[in-house]
Amino acid sequence: MGVATTLESNNLVTFGGWFQQRRGVRTLWVMTDATLASATNNANKQLINTLLHSRLFRDYENVFTRATGLALALRPLEYWLLEPHQKARENRFCALLAQRRATLAVCLQSHADIIRHTGATPCTEICPFGLTETAVPVRLGEKTIGFLRIGQILRRSAILSDKARVAARLRECGVPFTGSIRKAWETTPIIPKDQYSAIVQLLTFFAVQLSTLINQIVLEKQNCEPPLVRKARHYIEQHKMEPISLATIAQASGANVSYFCKVFKKTTGLTFTDYLGRVRLEDAKAQLLNPNRRISEIAYDVGFQSLTQFNRMFKRVFGQSPTEFRVHLDRKKWRARAAQLRDGKSKQYRFAGRRVGSGWHLICLLLVGIRVSAEAAFNLEIGVGLLC
């Protein structure tokens, strides 16, 4: 700071008005750096907040805490509270330290040290009060945006020398190692080193899943469709049963026909005519489930002007004619009914079309089904509609 002041004084005397200009430029650069840092911090916090509210994280946190007894925290880089502060399984000893300014300062410094030492791999350290803590990085590409944090445990039974070190460190902070503080420390959970290492390994696998999720979310956000395409989709959804010309949809989206065709095809991978036809065909498939409706009625109701055009496009898109589609549905319906009758006569269970011989086997398959459902929910959560 002294050097900078001397330089400014010299410039002010020697160059006069030029210094004012240079100082303005210098100030601008400082403000720009600070603004960029703030923007990066806010972006990281938003990304971590997205993960915190994802079903993937919420489900894993619940199972992890019940299985290990440990609180799990997911925090951005710029988080300056104790981990995992104010969570259900927070260590009582750490909660008491957080209530005192001197001990809180020591804990926050330990937190900063763990973050500084954590690179692309997990970092496990022992805090000044003898407890083990771990930070597992969550990354966006090559950049770390946050950490999974666990710990506040002992990895072996405490001995007298351990208690003496804790007492000495607390004494430096003006806190006696007695009463509720001592009782809280002595009742800290003990997890053997091998078991704790396995828990950290599991958490590392989960961090990879979170990194994959956030990378996909960011990619979807970057590829978010242009406003004119969103307007066109909305207009089509509202008027799909009516005749829609290219000029009409271009006008509704706020662009000329040439530009609209170019952007729409690039974004959706389909021409406007193909897209509109597929939207109508999906409605037609739903209506074909009703056996009392004629195919010609359905074709005109969903917006096609010709039965021939409807049949041709249906077969091109779905690989079978509307009539064949209906026949296939009837066959599936009869097979399902026959399966139900068979199952009713036996003591076996059926799950996902498979015959199951015992209740335990059924439970195993249900667990697999839950996992598949979770993965499906994970895929849904990265939908671009949530982000745009």
C-alpha positions in Angstrom: 0.0 0.0 0.0 2.9 2.4 0.8 4.5 1.8 -2.6 1.3 2.5 -4.3 0.8 5.7 -2.4 4.3 6.9 -3.2 3.7 6.1 -6.9 0.4 7.9 -6.9 2.0 11.0 -5.3 4.9 11.0 -7.8 2.5 10.6 -10.7 0.3 13.4 -9.4 3.2 15.8 -9.1 5.0 14.8 -12.3 2.1 14.1 -14.7 -0.8 16.0 -13.1 -4.0 15.2 -15.0 -2.6 12.0 -16.5 -2.5 10.4 -13.0 -6.2 11.1 -12.6 -6.8 9.2 -15.8 -4.5 6.4 -14.9 -6.0 6.2 -11.4 -9.4 5.9 -13.0 -8.2 3.1 -15.2 -6.6 1.4 -12.2 -9.8 1.8 -10.1 -11.8 0.4 -13.0 -9.6 -2.7 -13.2 -9.9 -3.3 -9.4 -13.7 -2.9 -9.6 -13.8 -5.3 -12.6 -11.8 -8.0 -10.8 -14.1 -7.7 -7.7 -17.2 -7.8 -9.9 -16.0 -10.9 -11.7 -15.1 -12.6 -8.4 -18.5 -11.7 -7.0 -20.3 -13.0 -10.1 -18.3 -16.3 -9.9 -19.2 -16.7 -6.3 -22.9 -16.1 -6.9 -22.8 -18.5 -9.9 -21.3 -21.2 -7.7 -23.9 -20.7 -5.0 -26.7 -20.9 -7.5 -25.3 -24.2 -8.9 -24.9 -25.7 -5.4 -28.4 -24.5 -4.5 -29.7 -26.3 -7.6 -28.0 -29.5 -6.4 -29.3 -29.1 -2.9 -32.9 -29.0 -4.2 -32.4 -31.9 -6.6 -34.1 -35.2 -5.7 -30.8 -37.0 -6.2 -29.2 -35.1 -3.4 -32.2 -35.2 -1.0 -32.7 -38.9 -1.4 -29.0 -39.6 -1.0 -28.6 -37.4 2.1 -31.5 -39.1 3.8 -30.1 -42.6 3.1 -26.5 -41.6 3.9 -27.4 -40.1 7.3 -29.6 -43.1 8.3 -26.9 -45.6 7.3 -23.9 -43.8 8.8 -25.3 -41.6 11.5 -23.3 -38.7 10.1 -24.7 -35.3 8.9 -23.9 -34.6 5.3 -23.5 -31.0 4.0 -23.1 -29.7 0.5 -21.6 -26.2 0.5 -20.2 -23.7 -2.1 -16.6 -22.6 -1.9 -17.6 -19.3 -0.2 -19.3 -20.8 2.8 -18.0 -19.6 6.2 -20.0 -21.5 8.8 -19.1 -24.6 10.6 -19.9 -27.9 8.9 -22.5 -29.2 9.2 -23.9 -26.3 11.1 -27.5 -26.5 12.4 -28.1 -30.0 10.8 -30.0 -32.8 12.6 -26.8 -34.9 13.3 -24.5 -32.0 14.1 -21.9 -32.9 16.8 -22.9 -31.4 20.1 -19.4 -30.4 20.9 -19.0 -28.5 17.7 -22.4 -26.8 18.3 -21.1 -25.6 21.7 -17.9 -24.3 20.1 -19.9 -22.3 17.6 -21.5 -20.4 20.4 -18.2 -18.9 21.6 -16.4 -16.3 19.5 -12.8 -17.5 20.3 -13.5 -21.2 19.6 -15.6 -20.4 16.5 -12.6 -18.5 15.1 -10.4 -21.5 15.5 -12.9 -23.8 13.9 -13.4 -21.5 10.9 -9.7 -21.3 10.4 -9.6 -25.1 10.4 -12.4 -25.1 7.9 -10.4 -22.7 5.6 -7.3 -25.0 5.9 -9.3 -28.1 4.8 -10.7 -26.2 1.8 -7.3 -24.9 0.8 -5.8 -28.3 0.9 -8.6 -30.0 -1.0 -7.8 -30.3 -4.7 -9.4 -32.7 -7.2 -9.5 -35.5 -4.5 -11.0 -35.7 -1.0 -9.1 -34.2 1.9 -9.3 -35.6 5.5 -7.8 -33.6 8.3 -7.9 -33.5 12.1 -9.2 -30.2 13.6 -7.4 -28.5 16.5 -9.8 -30.2 18.9 -9.0 -33.7 17.7 -12.0 -34.4 15.5 -11.8 -35.8 12.0 -13.3 -33.8 9.1 -13.4 -34.5 5.3 -14.1 -32.4 2.3 -15.0 -34.0 -1.0 -14.9 -31.7 -4.1 -17.8 -31.3 -6.4 -16.6 -30.1 -9.8 -18.0 -28.4 -12.9 -15.6 -29.4 -15.6 -12.1 -28.7 -14.3 -13.3 -26.2 -11.7 -14.4 -27.0 -8.1 -17.7 -25.3 -7.2 -18.3 -26.8 -3.8 -17.7 -29.5 -1.3 -19.5 -32.4 0.3 -18.6 -32.2 4.0 -18.7 -34.9 6.7 -16.9 -35.5 9.9 -16.9 -34.2 13.5 -16.0 -37.7 14.6 -13.2 -39.6 16.3 -11.5 -42.5 14.4 -10.3 -44.3 17.6 -11.1 -44.3 21.3 -9.6 -41.2 23.0 -6.7 -41.6 25.4 -5.5 -39.2 28.1 -3.1 -37.4 25.9 -5.9 -36.6 23.4 -8.0 -35.1 26.2 -5.0 -33.1 27.4 -4.4 -31.6 24.0 -8.1 -30.6 23.7 -8.0 -29.1 27.2 -4.9 -27.1 26.4 -6.4 -25.7 23.1 -9.6 -24.8 24.8 -7.7 -23.1 27.6 -6.0 -20.9 25.0 -9.5 -19.8 23.9 -10.5 -19.1 27.5 -12.8 -22.1 27.7 -12.5 -24.7 30.4 -12.7 -28.4 29.4 -15.4 -29.2 32.0 -19.1 -29.7 32.3 -21.2 -29.8 29.1 -18.1 -29.1 26.9 -16.2 -32.1 28.2 -19.3 -34.4 28.2 -20.0 -33.4 24.5 -16.5 -34.2 23.4 -16.4 -37.5 25.2 -19.6 -38.6 23.6 -18.4 -37.8 20.1 -19.1 -40.8 17.7 -16.2 -43.1 17.0 -15.9 -44.6 13.5 -12.9 -46.8 12.9 -10.4 -45.7 10.3 -11.2 -48.4 7.7 -14.9 -47.8 8.0 -14.5 -44.1 7.7 -12.3 -44.5 4.6 -15.1 -46.6 3.1 -17.6 -43.9 3.8 -15.4 -41.3 2.2 -15.1 -43.5 -0.8 -18.8 -43.8 -1.1 -19.1 -40.0 -0.8 -16.5 -39.7 -3.6 -18.7 -41.8 -5.9 -21.7 -39.6 -5.0 -19.7 -36.4 -5.7 -19.0 -37.8 -9.2 -22.8 -38.2 -9.7 -23.4 -34.7 -8.5 -20.7 -33.4 -10.9 -22.3 -35.2 -13.8 -25.7 -33.7 -12.9 -24.5 -30.2 -12.6 -22.5 -30.5 -15.8 -25.6 -31.7 -17.7 -27.7 -28.9 -16.1 -25.2 -26.2 -17.3 -25.0 -27.8 -20.7 -28.8 -27.8 -21.0 -28.9 -24.2 -19.9 -26.3 -23.1 -22.4 -28.3 -24.9 -25.1 -31.6 -23.3 -24.0 -33.8 -22.8 -27.0 -34.2 -19.2 -28.4 -37.3 -17.2 -27.5 -38.8 -17.4 -31.0 -38.8 -21.2 -30.7 -40.5 -21.1 -27.3 -43.1 -18.8 -28.7 -43.6 -21.1 -31.7 -44.0 -24.2 -29.5 -46.5 -22.4 -27.3 -48.5 -21.3 -30.3 -48.5 -24.8 -31.9 -49.7 -26.3 -28.6 -52.6 -23.8 -28.4 -53.7 -24.1 -32.1 -52.5 -27.6 -33.2 -56.0 -28.7 -34.2 -56.3 -25.7 -36.6 -54.7 -25.1 -39.9 -51.3 -23.3 -39.3 -49.3 -21.8 -42.1 -45.6 -21.2 -42.0 -46.3 -17.4 -42.4 -48.7 -17.5 -39.4 -46.3 -19.3 -37.1 -43.4 -17.0 -38.1 -45.5 -14.0 -37.3 -46.5 -15.4 -34.0 -42.9 -16.0 -33.1 -41.9 -12.5 -34.1 -39.6 -13.3 -37.0 -39.6 -13.4 -40.8 -40.2 -16.8 -42.5 -36.6 -17.3 -43.6 -35.1 -16.6 -40.2 -37.7 -18.6 -38.4 -37.2 -21.7 -40.5 -33.4 -21.6 -40.0 -33.6 -21.1 -36.2 -36.4 -23.6 -35.7 -34.7 -26.4 -37.6 -31.4 -25.8 -35.9 -33.0 -25.9 -32.5 -35.5 -28.7 -32.8 -33.8 -30.8 -35.6 -37.2 -30.8 -37.4 -38.8 -28.6 -40.0 -41.9 -26.7 -38.8 -44.1 -29.1 -40.9 -42.6 -32.2 -39.4 -42.7 -30.9 -35.9 -46.4 -29.9 -36.2 -47.2 -33.3 -37.7 -45.5 -35.1 -34.8 -47.4 -33.1 -32.2 -50.7 -34.0 -33.9 -49.6 -37.7 -34.2 -49.0 -37.9 -30.4 -52.5 -36.7 -29.8 -53.8 -39.2 -32.4 -52.0 -42.1 -30.6 -53.8 -41.2 -27.3 -57.2 -41.1 -29.1 -56.6 -44.4 -30.9 -56.7 -46.1 -27.5 -60.5 -45.5 -27.6 -61.8 -48.4 -29.8 -65.1 -46.7 -30.4 -63.5 -43.9 -32.4 -63.0 -44.2 -36.1 -59.5 -43.5 -37.5 -60.8 -41.0 -40.0 -62.5 -39.0 -37.2 -59.3 -38.9 -35.2 -57.2 -37.8 -38.2 -59.4 -34.8 -38.8 -59.9 -34.0 -35.1 -56.1 -33.7 -34.4 -55.7 -31.3 -37.3 -54.8 -33.4 -40.5 -56.6 -32.2 -43.6 -56.3 -35.6 -45.3 -56.7 -39.2 -44.1 -54.1 -40.3 -46.7 -51.6 -37.8 -45.3 -52.4 -38.9 -41.7 -51.8 -42.6 -42.6 -48.6 -41.9 -44.5 -47.1 -39.8 -41.8 -48.2 -42.1 -39.0 -46.4 -45.1 -40.6 -43.3 -43.0 -41.4 -42.9 -41.8 -37.8 -44.1 -44.9 -35.9 -43.3 -47.7 -38.3 -46.8 -49.0 -38.5 -50.2 -47.8 -39.8 -52.9 -46.6 -37.3 -54.8 -49.8 -37.9 -51.8 -52.0 -37.1 -51.1 -49.8 -34.1 -54.6 -50.6 -32.8 -54.3 -54.4 -33.5 -51.0 -54.4 -31.6 -52.7 -52.7 -28.6 -55.5 -55.3 -28.6 -53.0 -58.1 -28.5 -51.1 -56.6 -25.6 -54.3 -56.0 -23.8 -55.3 -59.7 -24.1 -51.9 -60.9 -23.1 -52.0 -58.7 -20.0 -55.5 -60.0 -19.1 -54.4 -63.6 -19.6 -51.3 -63.0 -17.3 -53.6 -61.6 -14.6 -55.8 -64.7 -14.7 -52.8 -67.0 -14.5 -51.4 -65.0 -11.5 -54.7 -65.2 -9.8 -54.6 -69.0 -9.8 -51.1 -69.2 -8.4 -49.3 -68.1 -5.3 -46.5 -66.5 -7.1 -46.1 -62.7 -7.5 -45.5 -60.8 -10.7 -43.3 -57.8 -10.9 -42.6 -55.8 -14.2 -43.8 -58.8 -16.2 -41.6 -61.3 -14.4 -42.8 -64.2 -12.2 -41.4 -63.9 -8.7 -41.3 -66.9 -6.4 -41.0 -65.3 -2.9 -41.8 -62.2 -1.0 -38.1 -61.6 -0.4 -37.4 -61.8 -4.1 -40.2 -59.3 -4.7 -38.6 -56.8 -2.2 -35.3 -57.1 -4.0 -36.9 -56.3 -7.3 -38.8 -53.4 -5.8 -35.6 -51.9 -4.6 -34.3 -52.2 -8.1 -37.4 -50.4 -9.3 -36.9 -47.7 -6.8 -33.4 -47.2 -8.1 -34.7 -47.0 -11.7 -37.3 -44.5 -10.6 -34.7 -42.4 -8.9 -32.6 -42.4 -12.1 -35.7 -41.3 -14.1 -36.3 -38.5 -11.7 -32.7 -37.5 -12.0 -33.1 -37.3 -15.8 -36.3 -35.2 -15.4 -34.6 -32.7 -13.1 -32.1 -31.7 -15.7 -34.9 -30.8 -18.1 -34.3 -27.5 -19.9 -37.8 -26.4 -19.0 -36.8 -26.0 -15.4 -33.9 -23.8 -16.3 -35.1 -21.6 -19.1 
